[in-house]
Amino acid sequence: MNLQIKIASRSSPLALAQVGEIVRDLKACGMTFEHQILKFDTAGDKDKSTPLTNSRDDFFTDAIDRVLLEAKADIAVHSAKDLPQQLNKGLKIFALTQGMDDKDAWVGRVHWKDLPPKSKVGTSSVLRQKQVLQMRPDVTIVHIRGTINERLQLIKDSKVDGIVVAACALKRLKLDSEIKDIFPWEGMPCQGQLAVVGRREDHELENLFSVIDVRRHYGKVTLVGAGPGDCELMTLKGIKALEAADCVFYDYLVDAALLKYAPGAEHIYAGKRKGEHSLSQQELSRMLKEKAFAGKKVVRLKGGDPLVFGRGADEIQYLRSYHINIEVVPGISSATGIPSSLGIPLTARGVASSVAFLSGHEEDEDKAHPKSVHIPQADTLVFLMGLTKLNMIVGSLQKAGWPADTPMMIIANGTKPQEQIVQGTLSTIEDLAQKQDLKPPALIIAGKTVEFYRPNPQKTFLHCGTHPDIYRDLGKIIPWPMIDIQPVSMNMAQQKALLEAFGPADIIVLTSWYAGEYFLRELHSANPDVNFTNKIFAVIGRRTQKALQEYNIQAAVIAQEETAQGLLKAMAQQLDLKNKCILFPRSSLPNPFLKEALSALGGLVTEITIYENTKPAKRDLPSVPIDGVIFTSPSTVQNFLTDYGTIPFSWQIMAKGPVTLKTLQDAGFRHATSLS
């Protein structure tokens, strides 16, 4: 006996056409069943005068929801954009179909470009009304409701000169010929898609309709808080999300060094600095959606915490409207993390029992006409994004009765090596900040707890390599990479050569994390079933070993002295190298020492270039005082001297490894010292 399904639907021709589409899609997947269509009029069908802005959430589903909950129907078919924002708890979306067409169409007597001034344009959507008026502020909007045929009749009756309507509705009713133009804007969320809704506990039917559920192929968007600035304040869960990502959207508050945790992902800069957006919020949200639709694991990397004074809520709301799976990984907000890093409590017994966090700028605030800031009742105030409105903040505090001697502090680039701190009072802070020439991003704190601050002087070093966090114990480390590392893009012939070199290799030598990561990634790309049995890995340092662990490989030799000399010594002590085939994946900059030394011990060495080591574009040196510089390879020395000519004599110069030290000394910097 065939399965019998009762399908609830609105009674309009479009609604019935949508039911037919679902039935055809299901049967095309090999499902056999009998169906009966039950027609209902919803509140939205009966009431055609109430504007949609004043209607209930279930305006177009109420009657159908009731029959589903009463088990008088098995499933319902809706236009997905008509679903309530909050579905009844007893109901569930069983399937969301692939969209037919998500654009809006113009239907009228003439083409849109030929529409005369003061024409009457019919539409039911507030969003469409705004979009129409942005393009043609001279037209008159007419609020319309009803079926597609009833709306088309309004044109014939000369009540409107044309209507804006979903293109998919016309196509489903075979009325394509009525379309004069397609509008360029993004349609309503889920426009063109159909939704199958059933009772939450009906798992049998849910499984049946899952075969046409396009959400099975969607990816996921994870909003990740990058913390207040210092890369080491990123959460472990956030790092794991980056490591699994296919695509990362990041803004200017995020240290680009964090992208190293997503080396294989696509990196897209989203900007989001006040007044300087690389992408508009609308465009950014649309791109997040499209990447998720393509099945990608997407990370939206945001400074601080993703849901504190950002557009995280807007992005969540937008993505949810398309039924995209979202996860939020909290981050340390700059509002709390920066004061804590300076030893400033925002509340303290007997000093401050309340704190308020404020945005220095309101949404869409005109820079030419800044608004005053509302000052709430609290002992400590923390202003984010307020540096360019410092005078307004000070004025608002004075107007609210805050004393002139109220302690205040501004922290620019908090927790970062280039951090700048200005400490004063309500009466002096503006002059002090002007003298320091502070630049955003900056945090402003007002209240007595500022007096807890005690300076902690540290030396500041430029780090010219790729892993600055190793040297944090030396003081403030400013990442200043003088090398740019990128994987070699191998063609099929190069991948074949890699496999041919790998096959007979007894020992694989990896001198950096990049060598390990890019070698293994390229090897798996060339042959996903590659076998590492009987392969001996010899590596420099724990970072390189970590790259291997991602592929469940344990190195036999790990040089604790992180130099080529240290690796050679460890290999000579632990391995028999004579007549062994040694594969050496390396950078584009040859260092003959290791190959020559291994060959001298009887090894048969094959080198293969796995990543490019190039000089990045020249940058102006940081404006903050520098005490020293750390070089990690000869190329970092050579590139630094190419860009800046010399190294200031007052700087302490440190080198990783004897070869780097010799490069410095040969260049005349005899006072350079070794870090090894």
N, C-alpha and C positions, 0 to 999 in steps of 0.2 A: 504494500500500500504506500502511495506517495505521501510525502510530507505536505500537510495543509497549513498555509500561512495566511493569516488575516492581516491585511495591510491597511492601516489608517492613513487617510490623506485629506487635505483640503479638497474642495470640489471644483476648483477652477481648472480650465484646460491645461494651464501650465503645470499645476500640481499633479494632474493625472499623467501628463507626459513624463514628469519626473519619476513617477512610480514605474511606468513602462521602461524607462531607462535602467532603473535598478534591477528589474526583473530580467531584462536582456543581459545585463552585465553578469548577473549571478549564473544564469543558464549558460553563458559563454564560458564560464569556468567549470562546466560539467555538472552543475548542481541540478537535480531533478526535484520538482515540487509543484504543487498546485497552489494557486493563490486566489484570494477574494479581496476586492478593494472595498473598504468602508469609507464613505465620504462624510465629512463634517465641515461645518462652518465655525470658524474661530471668532473670537471677539474682534479681531482685525478684519475679518470678512464681513461681519455684520455692521460694524461701526466704521464708516468711510469718511467721517468728518473730523475725528480727533487727530490732531497732528501727531506724528510718530514720536516727537520729543516729549509729549505728555502721556504716552501710552505705557501700559504695564510691560514688564520684562517678558511675560509669556503671551503677549498680544496676539501672536500668530500661531500659538501652540496649545493654548489652555484647554480647549475641548478635546483635542487629541491626547494631551497628557492624561486627562481624566480617564479616557477609555482604555489607555494602556495600563494605568495603575489599577483599574477595575478588571483587568484581564479580558476585556471585551474585544481587544485586538492584540496581535502578537508583536507587531513592529509598526513604526510610523516612518514615513519618508518626508523629509523637509528640505527646503532650500537651506543649506548650512548657515547662511548669513541671517536667517530668521530665528535661529535657536536662541533661547534665553541665555543671558550671560551666566546665570546660575541655574543649571538644570535641576529639576526635581530630584531629591536624594534617592528616590526609588527608581530612577531612570538612568540610562547610560547610553552613550553613543557607541553603537556596535561597529559602524563603519563610516568613513569619510571618503568620498570618491575623488578621483582625479578631476581637477577643474576643467570645465569645457572652455570657458573664456572668462577672464576676470576683468575685462575692460567695460567701460561705459560707452554707450552708443548715442549718437544724435539722430533723432528722427524728426524731420520737418519738411516744409515745402521747398526750402532751399538748403544748400550746404551751409555749415556753420560760419564759414568765412564770408558768406554773402548775406548773413542775417542783418536786416536793417536795424538801426538804433531804436531803442525803446520797444523792441519786440518782447512778446510774452513767452517765457520759457517755463515749462512745467516740470516739476520734480517733487518727490516726496521726502528726499533725504536732506538733512541739514548740511552734511558734509558736501554733497553735490552742489547745494545752493552756494556754499562758500567758494567752491572750485569754479563754478560758472561765473560768479561775480568777480573773481580774481582775473578771469580772462576777458569778461565783458561787463564792466561795472555799469554800462548804460542800459542793460536789459532789465525787464521787470520779472521777478520770480513769482510764479503761480504755484501754490501748494496743491498737489493732485494726489489722489488715491484711486484704487480700483484695479481691476484686472488689466492685462496688457491690451486687450481689445478695447476695453473702456477708455484707456488712456489714448490709444490711437484715434478713437472716435472724437476726442477733444480737439484734435487737429482738424479733422474733417468738419467739425461744427464751428471752426474758427474761434474756439475759446482760448486756444494757445497757438503760437506760431510753430511750436515744436516741443519735443519732450526729451529729457535725458533718462535713459533706461538701460538696464543691464543687457549687454549684447547677448549673453547666454540665454536670456529669456526669449528673445526674438528668434534665436537659432533653434531652440528646442521646439518652438511653435512653427518652424519652417517659414518664418517671416523675415529672413535675412535681407530680402529685397527692399525692406523698409529702411534699412540702415543707410543714412547719408554719410556719416563720419564716425570715426572712433576717437574718443578723447585720449589725451596723452597721460592723464593722471592714473594713479593706482586705484583700482576699484575697492569696494568694501571688503573687509576681511571675509574670506571664504566664498567670495562671489564666484559663481559658476560651479561650486561644489555642492554635492548632495550629501545629506546625513541620514543614516539609518539609526533610529532610536528604539530601544527596547527596555524591558524590565531588567534591573540590575542583576537579579538572581537567575535570569534565563541564560545560562552558560551555553546550552546547546545551540540556540539561535545565534548567540554572540560568536561562537566558533564558526558557524555556517557563513555568516556575513564577513568574517575576518578576511576571506579570500579577496574581497574587493576593497579592503580598507587600505587606503594609500598611506596611512600613518605608519604602517609596518616598515616603510622604506624611508621614513623621516630620520634625520639625525637628532642631535640634542644640542641645546645651547646651555652652557654653564657660565654664569656670571661669577667672576672670581675677583676678590679684593686683593690688590697687590701690596697693600700696606701703605704706610706713610711716606716711603721713599727708599729707605735702606733695603737692599735686596734680601738681606738676612732676616728681615721681619715679615717675609712672605710665609704663609702657612704651608705645612707639609701637604695638606690636602689640595691646596692651590697648585703646588708644584706637580702633584700627580695628575691633576687635570690638564696642565700644560703638556706633560709628557705623553698623554694619550690623545692630544688634540690633532685634528687635521687642519684646522684653521684658527688663527688667533687675531682678534681685533683688539688693538691696544691704543691708549690715549697718551697725551703728552705728560701726564703725571706719573706714568709708569716708566721705570728704568728699563731701557731696551735690553740691558744685560739679562733680564729675566727670560728673554726669548730663547736663550741658550737651552732652556729646559724643553723647548719645542723645536728642535733642529730640523725635523722633517715636515713641519707644518707650514702652511702659507701664512705669512705675516702681513697684516693690513693695518696701516696707521690710520686711526680714526680722528686724530686731532683732539677736539673737545676742549681747547683752551678758550677762555672767555673772549669772544669776538674774533677768534681765529680758528674756525672749524674746518678741518680737512674734509670732513663729510658732514652734511646736515644730519640732524637726528632722524629725519624721515628717511633719508637715503641709507643711513647706517642701519636702521631697523629693517629696512627692506632687504639689505644685503645679508643680515643675520638670518632672516627668514629664508632667502634663496639658498644659502649654504645648508641650512637645516633640511630644506626640501630635497636637496641633492644627496642627503644621507650623511652629511659630514658631522664629525664631532667638533663643535664650535666652542671656543672659549672667548668670552668678552672680558678682557682684562682691564680692570678699572682701578684707578688710584684709591688708596684708603679702603673703605668698606664699600661694596657695590651699591648699597641701599642707603647711604648717608650722603645727602647733598649732591647726588649725581642724578643721572636720568635712568637709573636702574629700574625704578617703578614703571616708567614709561615703556622701557624695553620689555619688561615682564608682561605688562598689560597687552602690548602689541603682539608679542609672540603667543600668548595664551589665546588671543582672538583667532589665531590660526591653528590652535590645538597642537602646538609644538611643545615637546617635553623640555622643561626648564629645571635647572638645579642652581642653587646659589651657594657659593663657598664664601663665608664671611672673611673679611680682612680687618686688620687693625686700622681703625679710622685715624686719620691725621689729627682729628679733634682731640683724641685721647692719647695716641701714641707719641706724638711730638712732645707734649708737656711731660709725659712720663719719662721719656728719654733724657729730659733735662732735670729730672728730679723735682718737677713741679706738680704737686697734687692739685687736682681741681676742687676737691673738697678736703677739709682737714678739721678735726675736732677743735672747737673753740674759735675757728677762723672762718670757715665757710661750710655751710651745710647744704647748699644748693648750687647747681650749675646749669647754665642754659647755652645751647649751641645755636648759632645764628648764621645764616648765609648773608654775605655782604651785599648780594645782588638779588633782586627779584627777577622772576622769569620775564624775558623780553623787555627788560628795563632799558630805556633809551640812555646811551652813554652821555649824550649831550645834555640830558636833563635827569641826573641821578636823583633818586628818592631818598628821603631821610630814613633812618633805620629805627624800627620800633624796638624799644629797650624793655625787656621783660623784668619782672621781679626775681632776681637771683643774686647770690653772693659773688659768683664767678661767671664771667661771660667769655665765650670762645667764638670768635668770628672767623669763618672760612671764606676765602675768595673776597676779602675786603680791602686789600692793600690800595687799590686804585680809588677807593672811597674812604680812605682814612680820615679825611677832613670831615666827611659826613658822619662817620662813626663817632669821632670826637665830639662834634657838635651835638649829636643826638644824646650822648652820655651826659654832656654838660646840661642840656635842656632837661634831662630826666633827673637832675639833681645829684649826679655823682661828684664827689669832692675833687678839687684840682690835684690833690696829692695822691689820688688813686694809683696804685702801681699798675703799670702796663708793660707789655712785652710784645714785640713782633719777631717771629721766627720765619725767615725765608729759606726755602729748600730744607726744611726740617728733616733731621736724621740722615741727610746726605753729606758727603764730604765737603761740599761747597756751602754748607749751612751758615747763615748769617743771623746774628742775634742783636736786637736793639732793645735795651731796657731803659725805661723812664717812667714818667707819670702822665696823667691825663693832660697836664699843662705843657709837658715838654716833648711828648712822643712824636709829634708831627715834625718838629725841627730836627730831632735826632734821626728820624727815618729818612728825611730829605738828604742829610749829610752822608748817610751810608749808601744812598742810591740803591735801595732794595728793589729786587725784581720778583714778580710772582713766580711760583705759588708761595703764599705767605699765610701764616696763622697769627691772629691777634688775640691776646689774652688780657682781660681787665679784671682786677681783683687782688685782694691781699695775698692770695696764695703764690703770686708771682715772686714774692720776697723769699720763698724757699729756694730759689735758684742760686746755685754756686757754680762759678765757671770751673771747667775741668780741662785745663790747657793740654793739648796733644800736638805732636808733630804731624805735619801734613805731607804725604808723599803722593807723587804721581806714579801710577802703576801702568807700565807700557805693554803688558802682556794681556792674556785673555782670562785669567782666573784671579782677580784681585782679592777675593775673599780669603785666600790663603794667608795673606799678610796683614790681616786686621789687627793683630796684636802689636804691630809696630806703631799704630796711631790711626789718624784719619787717612784713608786710602781713597784717592780720586782715580777711578778707572779712566785711563787715557790710552786705549789700545793703539799701538803703532803698527799692528798687523791686522789684516782682514782675512779671516779663514772662511773658505767656501768649498763645498764638495765638488769634485770633478764630475761633470755631467758626461757619463760614459755612453757611447753608442754601442750597438750590438757587437761590433768587432772588438771593441775594448773590453766589453764584458766577457767575451769568449776568451780573450787573452788572459784576463784575470782568473777565470776558472782553470785554464790550462796551467797557470803558474801555481794556483792553489793545490791542484791535484797531487803532485809529487812532493809538496812541501812537508818537511818534517817539523820545522819550527817556524812560527810566525812571530815577527818582532814588531812591537807597537810602542812607539815612543811618546804618544800623547793620547789624550781622550779623543781628539778629533780623528786621529789615525784609526783608533779602535771603532768609534761610532760609524764613520763613513766607510771603512773597509767592510764591516759586517753588514751594514745596510746595503751596500752595492752588491755584496756577495749573495745576499738573500734575494735581491732583486733579480740577479742573473739566474739563480737556482734556489727556489724556496725550500727545496728538500736537501740543501747542502748538509754534508755530514762532517762533524768535527772530531770523530773518533780517531785516536792515535795522533792528533795534532797537538803539539806543544806550543803554548803561548808564553812569550817572555815580554814583560811590559815594564814601563816606567811608572811607578807610583800608584796610589790607591784610586785616583780618578780614572785612570785608564782601565784598571781592573773593574771599576763600576760599570764602564761601558760594556765590558764583556759579560758581566752578571745579568744584564738585561736580556742576554741571549743564552743564559744558563751555561756560561763557560767560565771555568776557573783557571786562572793563569798558573802555570807551574813555577814561573820565576817572576817575582815582583821586586824591582830594584827600589830599595828604600832611599838610596841616594839618587835623587831625581834628575840625573844627567845621563848623557850617552855613555860617559865613562863609568858611571855607577852601574848601568845596565850591563855593559861589557864585563865588568868585574863579576857581577852576580851570575851571568851566563857561563863565564869561564869556570867558576867555582862549582856550579850545579849541573852543568850539561857537558856531554861529550859532543863537540862541534865538528870533529873531523869527518869530512865527506857527507855532512848533513845538508840537505836542501833547505835553505833559509829564505823565506819570503819576507820582504821588508817593504810594507806599504808606507809611503812617506809623503811629505809635502812637495810642492813644486820647486822649493829651494833646496838644492842638494847639500847634504853635509857628509862629505866623503869619509869622515873619521870612522863611523860605525861599520860601514861596508868594508873598508880596508882592513880594520882591526879584526872583524869576523872572518874575512877571507884569509888573513894571516894565520888564524887558528885552524884553518882547514875547512871552513864553511863554504858552501856553494851558494852565494847570495844572489837573489833576484830582486831588484828594486822595481816598484810600480808606484806611479804618482796617483794618490787617492784624494788629495785635497790641494787647493790653491792657497798660497800664502802671498798676499799682495799688500801694498801700502795703501792705507785709507787716505781720503782727501785731507788736506791740511786744515787744521783748526787753530784759532787763536788760543794761546795758553790761558788757563783759568786766571781770573782776576784776583783770586784769593792768594794770600802768602803761601809759598811752597817751601818746604824744608828739605825735600829730597826727592829722588826718583829711583824707581826700581825697573831694571831691564831684565827680561827673562830669556832672551835669545839674541844672537848677533844681529838678526834682521830688525829687531826692535831698536837696537842702537843705531844701525845704519839709516833706518827710516826717520828716526828722531833727528839725526844730524842733517839729513836731506831737507827736512822741513824747517828746522830752527837754527841750523848752522853750528850751534855750540850748545853746551850745557852750562848754565850759570855756575860760576866757581863756588858760590856760597852754598850750593845744594850738596847734600850728602848723596853720593852715587853708589848704588848697590847693584850687584850682578848675580844672577842665578847661573852657577856653573862656570867652570874654568874657561870655556871657549868664549862665553859672553864677556867675562872679565878681561880676557886677552884682547878682545875686540875693542873694549873701552881703553885699555892701556895703550894699545897700538895707535889709537886716535888721539893720544896725548893726555888722557885723564888718568894719571898715575895714582891719584888719591882714591880711585874707585875701590870698593871692598866687595868681598864675596859673601853671598847669603848661604852658600852650601856648607 
